[in-house]
Amino acid sequence: MEGLRITVGPFAFIARFEREKAPETCRIFETFLPFRNQVIHSRWSGEAVWVPLGDFQFGAGFENHTCHPSRGDILLYPGGHSETELLFAYGSSSFASKMGALAGNHFLTVIEGREQLEEMGRLVLWKGAQDINFDVC
């Protein structure tokens, strides 16, 4: 599988897996596809939305991790200092929690639909939780 279709509310994106840099995270995430949840606006990370996953044990360690995702990067934080979560940056972001800075595994990058990222972020910020779906292209 080369790419994923990601929908957030009415917005659709295509993302590529970062297999060379985060092979274990990509491999494990694929086993959960299709993945359905809700996304909410980040509290501490700037222009980003997130999927809180609580105490879920994802099974991957840290790889290709960063505190400063770029616009269109999707990170998986495998847990530890904060709960397990997915972070989807739509603009300037510095990944953090109430415990301080976090580093998440950058495993997906939006390659189509980038022009909708800011509008998607505004929708989640002002209208609240939205459905998020990750499906095979």
N, C-alpha and C positions, 0 to 999 in steps of 0.2 A: 504494500500500500504506500503510495507516494504522498498523498495529501488528505486533508480532512476538510469537510464542510462544517463550519461553525455558524450556528444561528444564535443571535441574541435578540429576543423580541422579534421585531420585523426586519432586522439587519442580517445579511448573509455575508460570510467571509470564507475564503479558502486559505488554509495554512499548510505549510510544509513541516514535516518532522525534521528536527536537527539530529539526525541519526549518528553522524560522525562525532558530534560533541557530547551528546547525551543518549547513548545507545540503550542503557538499561531503563531509563525513564520512559523513552519512547516504546520500548518493547512491552513494559508493564502496562502503560496507558492503553496500548492497543488491545489488551485483553479485556478492557472494560467497555469497549465500543459496542454498540452506540452508548454514549454517556449522556445522561439527562440530569439536570439539576436546575438551580436558580442562581443568578448572579446578583450581587448587591454592590453598592458603591463602597470603595475602600475607605476606611476611617483614617488611616495614618499614611498611606502610600502615595498621595497625590492623585494624578489623573490616571486612575486605574479602577477596575472593578474586580471583584473576587468571588470565589466559590468556597465558603467555609466547609471543611470536611471533618471538623472535630478531631476525635481520637483515632480516626481511620488510619490503619497501618498500610501505607502504600507499598512498602517493600523495597524501595530504592534508596540508596544513599545519595550523597551530594555529588553532582557532576555538572560541569558547565554552569556553575552557580554564580549568581550576580545579585547585587543589591540595587543596581541601576538599570532596569530593563529599558529598552528602546520602545518607541511607539510601535505597536503591533506584536510585541513579544509576549509570549505566554509562559509563565513559570509555574513549576510545581514546588511547593515547600513541603518536604516530606515529614515535617513535624520535629519536635525537639523543644525549643524555647517557646514556641507558640503552637497553635493547632495546625494540622495538616490543611493545606489550601491550594487553590489555583489562583494566580494573579494574572490579569489580562490588562496590560498597559495600553491606554489609548492616547496618551500624551506624556508630559513630563512626569516621571515617577521615581521615587526612591523607596524601595520596598522596606516596610517597617511594621511593627506591631507595638502594643503598649509595653512590651519588653525591650524595645529598641530596634535597631537595624536587623533585617533578616536577609538571607541569601537564598534564592530559589533557583531550581534547575530550569534553565532556559531550554525548553524542548520543542516548542512550536513557534513559528514565525508567520504572521499573516502576509500572504503574497498577493491576494486579490481582495478588493473591497476596502483598502486602506483609507480611501477618501470618506468612508462612513464612520471611521473610528471615533472622531470627536462627537458626532451626532449621537452615536450609540452611548458614549459616556454621559452626555447630557441627559439622555432619556433615563438612564439608570439613576443618575443623581437626583433628578427632579420628579420622576414618576415612580421610583422605587424598584423593587425586585422584578427581574425579568427572567423568563425561561432561557436557559442556555442548553444547546444541543451540540454534541460532537458526533458526526457521522462520516462514514467512509464515503469518499467521492465516487 
